[in-house]
């Protein structure tokens, strides 16, 4: 049956078309900008470790539904590219499995494979595994509440040495390591509706087994001593506790969505390391403080089973000292999602 447009005022039709083309133009501009991310977008801490802020209820760009149905399981492949504030370039490939236990509970499991390339060497290997259990609750005011409890397991190495380097020897800085060297407890919560996402979480290192022993003095032949000393020392590092807060505004349509947000990560306790000059442990004050990022995301659903996501960010604020090597300069995250 043909639709009858004669009852729709021409001014109303023009307004609807203007709004539609406005959003299409915004979407195209955002997509174009995200495709330029490898050379232009920056993100400070890469979500602490490209894992903490994307676990369970703390994930960005979550699918919103007034009816929670965790029986719909999904498999996600994620590509993460980050440029540190020095020369190391970090590439990570994540395989993420999401299982629906019942209508209220779900389980997430992530396996990362990481490669690092920089002036001091190249490293690669399986990084720290992460897992989380989430509970979904439908609220009466149109919001969904998500609760998450999980952890990270130090399955990678944090003491990889420089091999065949003409400039130095011993352990590489933490920027080059594929593990943080800690078993962490992670908890978080989020509240989401059709337009807004607010999430908070905490990451607490529980068991420390970081054996990194990078020392400036073991690189005496490097052409630039000043460059070597830009790498923060992390000898037998014990990381502090991180608290995160995410606020995100989304614009959702039938097949695509885009959004902007802020991600704040505050290290509330100092990192602790061994001072090998005095053989005593120290806690530098500069290791605490705020990391603030401006985020942008874009998602497109090809159909009910297949979708893609793009996420990038811009660093607004950073801590003075980062012994764990988590600070980032350029970051892009792209994902392919298959829903069963």
Secondary structure, 3 states (H helix, E strand, C coil): CCCCCCCCCHHHHHHHHHHHHHHHHHHHHHHHHHHCHHHHCCCCCCHHHHCHHHCHHHCCCCCCCCCCCCCCCEEEEEEEEEECCCCCEEEEEEEEEEEECCCCEEEEEEEEEEEEEECCEEEEEECCEEEEEEEEEECCCCCEEEEEEEEEECCCCCCCECCCCCCCCCECCHHHCCCCCEEEEEEEEEEECCCEEEEEEEEEEEEECCCCCCCHHHCCCCCCHHHHCCCCCCCCCECCCEEEEEEEEEEECCCEEEEEEEEEEEECCCCEEEECCCCEEECCHHHCEEEEEEEEEEEEECCCCEEEEEEEEEEEECCCCCCCCCCCCEEEEEEEEEEC
